[in-house]
Amino acid sequence: MGDPVPLTRAATANGSASRGPVRTSVRESVFQALMALLMGHALEPAAKLSIDGLARELGVSQTPVREALARCESEGLVVRRPDVGYLAAPLLDQAGLHDLYDIRLLLEPAAAERAAR
């Protein structure tokens, strides 16, 4: 799956020196790392995702990985299959792409009209 994703970086909140660096939770760090792996195609579309393998790669227990996968599932980035586990969401096929554009053609003109008012 590639190089380990660092989870210990501290993020600064709105640059406030008085507050100092804000550490993100392990749960959020694992979710962000998993998102980076999915969006960067380090995890191929439709590939089976190993909870144990991801936990080892990220240096965390399986629990935050399960939580991150469930969150990614709710956002449509992974798919959970009974008796199989989690899979990276497959790419859209031609029919799915046409459906997406049909929905955009219905929504965007109405949104543009409202914005213009």
N, C-alpha and C positions, 0 to 999 in steps of 0.2 A: 504493500500500500504506500510505500515511499518513506520519506523521512518523518520522524516523530514530530507531532505538532506541539509546540510549547504551550503549556497551559498556565504558566506562573507569571506571565507579564501583568503588571499592574496598569490599570487605565486611570488617567487623570480625569476628574470630573470638572467640567467647565473651566479648567485652568485655574481654579482657586487655590492659591498658595496656602491659605489658612486651613483648608480641608485636607490637603496633601493627596497622595495617590489613593484611589479607591480600588480595592481588590474585588474582582468579580468572583461570584460563587463558582464552585467546581461544576455545578449543574449548568450554569450559563457558559462557562468556559468550554465544557464538552460540547454543548449545543453549537457554539460558534465554531469550534474546530470541525465538527461534523459537517456543518454548513459549508465551510471552506473546502473540505474534501469533496463534497458533492458538487458544489458550484465550480470548482477547479478541475472537475473530471478526474480527480485522483481515484474516485470510485466510479467505475463505468456504469452507464445506464443499464438497468435490469440486472446488475450484478448482485449476488447474494451477499448480505452483510453479516459478518460474524460478530456477535456481541463480545465474545471473549477476545477475538483478534483486535477489535477496535479498542477495548479496554486496555489490552497490553500496549498497543501502539500509542495510546494517549496517556498511559501511566496512571490509570484510575481504576476503580472497581467497576463491576458490571452495572451497578445500580444507576449511576449518572448516565451511562451509555444507553441503558434501557429508556430512561426518562427523555433523553435527547432524541432517540429514535421515535418515541411516541409523539413528541412535539413536531418532529419532521414529518411524521405521518399525517398529523392534523393539517400541515401546510402543503401536503401533496408531494413532498420531495422523496418520500420512501413509501413503499407498499408493504403491508403485513399480510402474509399468506399463511393460513393454517397448515400445520405440519411441515412448513418450509422455513418460516421465519421472515426476516425483513429483507427486502430487495430495494435497491436504488430504483427510483421511478424511471420507467422507460421513456425514451424520447417520443414526442408526438408523431403519429403516423400522418399520412396525407389527409385522411378523413378528420382526424382530430384537429389538424391545422386549419382546415376549412371551417370546421365548427367554431373554432376560436375566432376567426375573422368574421364569421356571420354574427357572433355575439357582439364583437366590437362594432360592426356596422349598425347594430341596433342601439347600442348604448352611447357611443361617442357623439353622434349628431345631437342627441337629446341633451347630453352633458354640455356640449359646446353652446347650444342654444340657451341653456340655463345660465351658463357663465357669461354670455353676452348681454344678458338682461341686467 
